[in-house]
Amino acid sequence: MPHITLKKGFKEVLDRLQEEDLFLGREEALLLVRGDGGTYPVAILPRREGTLLRLDKGAHFLDLGEIHGILNRLTQEVGGEVIQSTLNPEARPSAPPPTFATPRKWLEEGGLQGLLKNPKEVAVEIGFGNGEFLERLAGQEKAVVGIEISNWAIKRALNRLKGKGPHAILKAPGGWAIKWLFPSESIDILYILFPFPWPKRPSRRLIQAPFIETLAEKLKKGGKVVLATDDREYAQQMRELFPESPCFQEGGEPEEINTKYLRKWTSLGLTIYRMTFIKKATPPSTDHQFPHLQHPVEAKLKDPQGMVEGFRPWTLPLEGQGFFKVERIYLNLGEGTLLFRTTFQDPDLSLHHQFLLWRGDILDLLPTWGETVPPPLAYAMEEMARWLSKDRQR
Ligand SMILES: C[S@@+](CC[C@H](N)C(=O)[O-])C[C@H]1O[C@@H](n2cnc3c(N)ncnc32)[C@H](O)[C@@H]1O
């Protein structure tokens, strides 16, 4: 994690930053920095002398040189001293290539239709790893979408796919992306090859009943799901769950699949389980709602400072096993605005951390790296606004 250690002058720097976008919490402070496509709470400064400044998520596409510059300037102005920095002051963000999309960009650019120009046939791979299978897919006629969460994997795949047929790389958790970012009946074939089996936490597995319901909506009729795993128990779970859905039937062993993990497990003598399921029917309701980019809700708060002092985390259970939790609160002394760090667990079980900003009686998403507001989060924000407004009456 890139970091700067400031020693002398730390308190003074903090004071100066309060005039800028600095939000103070109980244990730490967040500095909002404007970067590519949004505002990022990138810096966490434990409120102690001789502190460490670390960059939070999203830092990969930020202007690190600029953050370094702001801190350096302030430190010098107050006669302080940067004693250690791993940030390169010359660093500039590399503009994300056109085939790369965060959920926000995906929606802004018209999603599958916009980015891939109304493709006739769509192949999707979740968790493409080193990208070799995705590269082979992209050499064919179909439009190809790769979904990954690893920056390393994304960078490699983007290099491999240069100059290949129509393709897009989406950075998001696979289950979440399929559920929220794809229209109903839009996918011809979906590959999930050697997904993490989570042996100690099987509840985190991607292939679960709610995900299969989502697939029943998103695949075209006759569309296929191709799976491979080396984990016997996970394979059994896949074999049981798909046929339990009235929308899928078994489609036998898939055609030749060759990936890095297939070779790895084969060389260790492990059995590889491969299977295909075919969508035979569409569930009755397939209305799809896309996420909003912003979702301003009114919340009247009398005493923001008092809210920070008396803050207790607040949890809202959501449908299925999902929940929404307001975990931390930060106050900007200059403007009296509030920043909330929240956790949102979607019904597909993926966890997301969002920052919500309260300013001028309006609570809304801080548009950070790729964040969007799917309907359950919109609902949670409305409930949170009610909770905040109630707090005002105490
Ligand atoms: C075991 S590797 C398999 C890679 C590749 N499919 C292969 O067979 O060589 C699992 C991959 O899934 C990715 N991954 C894990 N969780 C994911 C998620 N929720 N959404 C998308 N990709 C995910 C990881 O980053 C990793 O690249």
The ligand as a MOL file (V3000), in Angstrom:
LIG
                    3D

  0  0  0     0  0            999 V3000
M  V30 BEGIN CTAB
M  V30 COUNTS 27 29 0 0 0
M  V30 BEGIN ATOM
M  V30 1 C -8.5570 -19.8000 -9.1950 0
M  V30 2 S -8.5140 -18.4160 -10.2430 0 CHG=1
M  V30 3 C -9.0010 -19.0900 -11.8010 0
M  V30 4 C -8.5150 -18.2710 -12.9600 0
M  V30 5 C -8.8550 -18.8010 -14.3610 0
M  V30 6 N -10.2750 -18.9230 -14.5630 0
M  V30 7 C -8.1590 -20.1160 -14.6090 0
M  V30 8 O -8.8610 -21.1290 -14.6980 0
M  V30 9 O -6.9090 -20.1380 -14.7050 0 CHG=-1
M  V30 10 C -9.9580 -17.5210 -9.7170 0
M  V30 11 C -10.0620 -16.1380 -10.3250 0
M  V30 12 O -11.3270 -15.6040 -9.9610 0
M  V30 13 C -11.1690 -14.2310 -9.6180 0
M  V30 14 N -12.2810 -13.8870 -8.7240 0
M  V30 15 C -12.4270 -14.2290 -7.4200 0
M  V30 16 N -13.5830 -13.7710 -6.9370 0
M  V30 17 C -14.1970 -13.1150 -7.9680 0
M  V30 18 C -15.4220 -12.4120 -8.1040 0
M  V30 19 N -16.2520 -12.2810 -7.0740 0
M  V30 20 N -15.7200 -11.8610 -9.3000 0
M  V30 21 C -14.8690 -11.9770 -10.3470 0
M  V30 22 N -13.6920 -12.6350 -10.2810 0
M  V30 23 C -13.3630 -13.1930 -9.1120 0
M  V30 24 C -9.8030 -14.1570 -8.9910 0
M  V30 25 O -9.2640 -12.8430 -9.0300 0
M  V30 26 C -9.0180 -15.1500 -9.8350 0
M  V30 27 O -8.4240 -14.5220 -10.9380 0
M  V30 END ATOM
M  V30 BEGIN BOND
M  V30 1 1 1 2
M  V30 2 1 2 3
M  V30 3 1 2 10
M  V30 4 1 3 4
M  V30 5 1 4 5
M  V30 6 1 5 6
M  V30 7 1 5 7
M  V30 8 2 7 8
M  V30 9 1 7 9
M  V30 10 1 10 11
M  V30 11 1 11 12
M  V30 12 1 11 26
M  V30 13 1 12 13
M  V30 14 1 13 14
M  V30 15 1 13 24
M  V30 16 1 14 15
M  V30 17 1 14 23
M  V30 18 2 15 16
M  V30 19 1 16 17
M  V30 20 1 17 18
M  V30 21 2 17 23
M  V30 22 1 18 19
M  V30 23 2 18 20
M  V30 24 1 20 21
M  V30 25 2 21 22
M  V30 26 1 22 23
M  V30 27 1 24 25
M  V30 28 1 24 26
M  V30 29 1 26 27
M  V30 END BOND
M  V30 END CTAB
M  END
